[in-house]
Amino acid sequence: MTDVIEVQGLTKRYRDVVAVDDVSFTIEKDTIYGLLGRNGAGKTTVMSILTAQNFATSGEIRIFGEKPYENARVLSRMCFVREGQKYPDDAKPIHAFRSARLFFPHWDEAFAQRLIADFQLPVNRRIKKLSRGQLSAVGVIIGLASRAEITFFDEPYLGLDAVARQIFYDQLLEDYSEHPRTVILSSHLIDEVANLIERVLVIDRGRMLLDETTDAMRDRASTIVGDSDAVDSFIEHREVIHRERLGRVTSVTVLGPLDAADRAQLGRLGLEAAPVSLQQLIVRLTQHSTGGAVDASAPIEEVSR
């Protein structure tokens, strides 16, 4: 597939703080990406640099084969929707949508109107008078109706309730199937977006921790539960990224797929294996990268702190 974004050695420093540390990755055309990681990991900084709203300290960025800074040919093909987007004091949603219609060449006004109705958004109320959820809906509508070739959603839906978030997910998938484009979705609600994303980028402490397809991620780890001695026997020579113990029962998360021989051994040892959700896996991996894998001698109360 064609790469629409190419990033090589991207670094961003704020005095003595390294927000993004030598990050390299590519983004393929017409794919939904999840840009995931803990708060402060560097996700927003990366998005801001890619959309020319921030400057890199070093590194090379190409979008559609060109540098994005002060490049109207590139910027007009991207849409960046972020939490807490600022608007003029007297602005109303209808003004924001009119501006978006002028800026984005693929804007779909009929789609925007359907979304306005779905989110029950009061378009003639001043934006500063909107609830947090209504403000989030303004950004979501712009991001979807823009039909930009690359759309960044930086957790703009945090103010939406569960019903409204599901509307967003459903509309994104439905419209993406009819009008494919590249979507980069930043979220801490990982389990909610797991079925949307096709590829996962995980950033931790400014560095790229993981770049894999979602399908590959699902086979990346398993949780093994059972008698502590049997668990210890099974996990020998395996990479353990999390461990809990309650009495004689131990639960461990191990990296690597389980083959037929592994499952036969689990049966002989009386152990159970369960898949690890995308959210659990990313939490465990980021804990592990900071030394968070917990020793089996620690009681479960200490593990959960």
C-alpha positions in Angstrom: 0.0 0.0 0.0 1.0 3.6 -0.5 2.5 5.5 2.5 0.9 8.9 2.9 3.0 9.9 6.0 6.7 9.1 6.5 8.4 10.0 9.8 12.1 9.5 10.4 13.9 10.3 13.7 11.3 12.7 14.9 12.4 14.4 18.2 10.8 17.3 20.1 12.5 18.9 23.1 11.2 21.5 25.5 14.4 22.7 27.2 15.4 19.7 29.3 12.2 17.7 28.6 12.2 15.3 25.7 8.5 15.0 24.6 9.2 12.9 21.5 12.4 10.9 21.3 13.7 9.7 17.9 10.4 8.3 16.6 10.1 6.7 13.2 7.0 5.3 11.5 4.9 5.3 8.3 1.2 5.7 7.8 -0.5 3.9 5.0 -3.2 5.3 2.8 -6.9 4.4 3.6 -6.2 2.8 6.9 -7.5 3.5 10.4 -4.7 3.8 13.0 -4.9 3.8 16.7 -2.3 6.1 18.2 -2.3 4.9 21.8 -0.4 5.5 25.0 -0.6 7.0 28.5 -1.3 10.6 29.1 1.8 12.6 28.5 3.3 9.9 26.3 3.8 12.3 23.3 0.7 11.5 21.2 -0.6 15.0 20.9 2.8 16.4 20.3 3.3 14.0 17.4 -0.1 14.9 15.9 0.6 18.6 16.3 3.9 18.3 14.5 2.4 16.3 11.6 -0.3 18.9 11.1 2.3 21.8 11.2 0.9 23.2 14.4 4.2 22.6 16.2 7.8 22.3 15.2 10.1 19.4 15.5 13.5 19.8 17.1 14.9 17.3 14.6 13.8 14.6 12.2 12.3 14.4 8.8 8.5 14.4 8.0 7.0 13.8 4.6 3.2 13.9 4.0 2.1 13.1 0.5 5.8 13.2 -0.3 6.1 16.8 0.8 7.0 18.8 3.9 3.8 20.1 5.6 5.0 23.4 7.0 3.4 26.4 5.3 2.4 24.0 2.5 -1.2 24.6 1.5 -1.2 21.6 -0.9 -0.6 19.4 2.1 -2.5 21.1 4.8 -5.8 21.4 2.8 -5.8 17.6 2.6 -5.6 17.1 6.4 -8.0 17.7 9.2 -6.9 17.8 12.9 -9.6 17.5 15.5 -8.4 17.9 19.1 -9.9 18.1 22.5 -10.6 21.6 23.8 -10.4 23.2 20.3 -10.6 27.0 20.8 -13.1 29.2 18.9 -13.8 33.0 19.0 -16.0 34.1 21.9 -19.0 34.9 19.7 -18.6 31.8 17.4 -21.5 29.4 17.0 -21.3 25.8 15.6 -23.0 27.0 12.4 -20.0 29.4 11.9 -17.5 26.6 12.5 -19.2 24.4 9.9 -19.4 27.2 7.4 -15.6 27.8 7.8 -14.9 24.1 7.5 -17.0 23.9 4.3 -14.8 26.6 2.7 -11.5 25.0 3.8 -12.0 21.3 3.1 -12.5 20.5 -0.6 -14.3 17.2 0.1 -16.8 18.6 2.7 -20.2 16.9 2.6 -22.9 19.3 3.8 -25.6 16.6 3.7 -23.5 14.3 5.9 -22.8 17.2 8.3 -26.5 17.9 8.6 -27.3 14.3 9.4 -24.6 14.3 12.1 -25.9 17.5 13.6 -29.3 15.8 13.9 -27.8 12.6 15.3 -25.9 14.5 18.0 -28.8 16.9 18.6 -26.4 19.8 18.4 -27.8 23.4 18.9 -26.0 25.0 16.0 -27.1 28.6 16.8 -25.9 28.6 20.4 -22.6 30.2 21.2 -19.9 27.6 21.4 -18.7 28.9 24.8 -22.2 28.2 26.1 -22.1 24.6 24.9 -21.7 21.6 27.2 -18.4 19.7 27.0 -20.2 16.9 25.1 -21.7 19.4 22.6 -18.3 21.0 22.1 -16.9 17.5 21.4 -19.7 16.9 18.9 -18.7 20.1 16.9 -15.2 18.6 16.4 -16.4 15.1 15.6 -18.8 16.5 13.0 -16.1 18.6 11.3 -13.7 15.6 11.4 -16.2 13.2 9.8 -17.9 15.6 7.3 -14.6 17.1 6.1 -13.7 13.7 4.4 -10.1 14.9 4.5 -7.6 12.4 3.0 -5.9 12.3 6.4 -8.0 13.0 9.6 -6.5 13.1 13.1 -8.8 12.7 16.0 -7.0 13.6 19.2 -9.5 12.4 21.8 -12.1 15.0 20.8 -14.9 12.8 21.9 -14.0 12.7 25.6 -17.0 14.8 26.5 -19.5 12.6 24.7 -21.6 10.2 26.7 -21.7 6.5 25.8 -24.6 6.8 23.3 -22.9 9.7 21.5 -19.6 7.9 21.4 -21.2 4.9 19.8 -22.8 7.2 17.2 -19.4 8.5 16.4 -17.9 5.0 16.1 -20.8 3.8 13.9 -20.7 6.8 11.6 -16.9 6.7 11.3 -17.0 3.0 10.2 -20.0 3.4 7.9 -18.6 6.5 6.1 -15.1 5.0 6.0 -16.4 2.0 4.2 -18.0 4.2 1.5 -15.3 6.9 1.4 -11.9 5.4 2.5 -9.3 7.7 3.9 -6.5 7.6 6.4 -7.7 8.1 10.0 -5.4 8.5 13.0 -7.4 8.1 16.2 -5.8 8.9 19.6 -7.7 7.4 22.6 -7.4 6.1 26.1 -10.7 4.3 25.7 -8.8 1.5 24.0 -11.4 -1.3 24.3 -14.0 0.9 22.8 -12.0 1.7 19.7 -10.3 -1.7 19.4 -12.8 -2.9 16.7 -12.3 0.3 14.7 -8.6 0.4 14.2 -6.6 -1.7 11.7 -3.1 -0.8 13.0 -1.8 0.1 16.4 1.0 2.6 17.2 1.9 2.8 20.9 4.0 5.6 22.2 5.5 5.4 25.7 7.6 8.2 27.3 8.1 9.8 23.8 9.4 6.6 22.1 7.6 4.2 19.7 6.9 1.1 21.7 4.8 -0.8 19.2 3.8 -0.6 15.5 1.7 -3.6 14.5 -1.6 -4.6 12.9 -4.5 -5.1 15.3 -4.8 -8.8 14.2 -1.1 -9.4 15.1 -1.7 -7.7 18.5 -4.5 -10.1 19.3 -2.1 -13.1 19.1 0.8 -11.3 20.9 0.0 -12.2 24.5 -1.9 -14.6 26.7 -2.9 -14.8 30.4 -2.0 -18.1 32.1 -3.7 -18.9 35.3 -3.3 -21.8 37.8 -1.2 -23.4 40.5 2.0 -21.3 41.1 4.4 -24.1 40.6 2.7 -25.3 37.4 2.7 -21.7 36.1 6.4 -21.3 36.9 7.1 -24.5 35.0 5.2 -23.3 31.9 6.6 -19.8 31.7 10.2 -20.9 31.9 12.1 -19.1 29.0 9.1 -17.0 28.2 8.9 -13.2 28.5 6.5 -12.3 31.4 5.1 -8.7 31.3 2.7 -9.0 34.3 2.3 -11.3 37.3 -0.2 -11.6 40.1 -0.6 -14.1 42.9 -3.4 -14.9 45.4 -2.5 -17.8 47.7 -1.4 -20.7 45.5 -3.0 -19.3 42.4 -0.8 -17.3 40.0 -1.8 -15.3 36.9 0.8 -14.2 34.4 0.7 -12.4 31.1 3.2 -13.7 28.7 4.3 -12.5 25.3 4.2 -14.7 22.2 1.5 -16.9 20.5 0.6 -20.3 21.9 0.9 -23.2 19.5 -0.6 -26.7 19.7 2.3 -28.0 21.8 1.9 -25.1 24.3 -1.8 -25.8 24.7 -1.1 -29.5 25.2 1.4 -28.6 27.9 -1.2 -26.3 29.5 -3.7 -29.2 29.6 -1.1 -31.5 31.3 -0.3 -28.9 33.9 -4.0 -28.1 34.6 -3.5 -24.5 33.6 -6.0 -22.1 31.8 -5.1 -19.7 29.1 -7.1 -16.6 28.1 -6.6 -14.0 25.4 -5.5 -10.5 26.5 -7.6 -7.5 25.4 -5.9 -4.8 23.4 -6.3 -2.4 26.4 -4.9 -4.9 28.9 -2.0 -5.7 26.5 -1.0 -2.0 26.1 -1.3 -1.3 29.8 0.9 -4.3 30.5 3.5 -3.4 27.8 3.8 0.2 29.0 4.1 -1.0 32.6 6.7 -3.5 31.5 8.7 -0.9 29.6 9.1 1.1 32.8 10.0 -1.9 34.9 6.4 -2.6 35.9 6.4 -6.4 35.5 5.7 -7.6 39.0 7.6 -10.3 40.9 5.6 -13.5 41.8 6.7 -13.0 45.5 4.6 -9.8 45.7 1.1 -10.3 47.1 -1.8 -9.3 44.8 -2.6 -6.2 46.9 0.8 -4.8 46.1 0.4 -5.6 42.4 -2.8 -3.7 42.1 -1.5 -0.4 43.6 
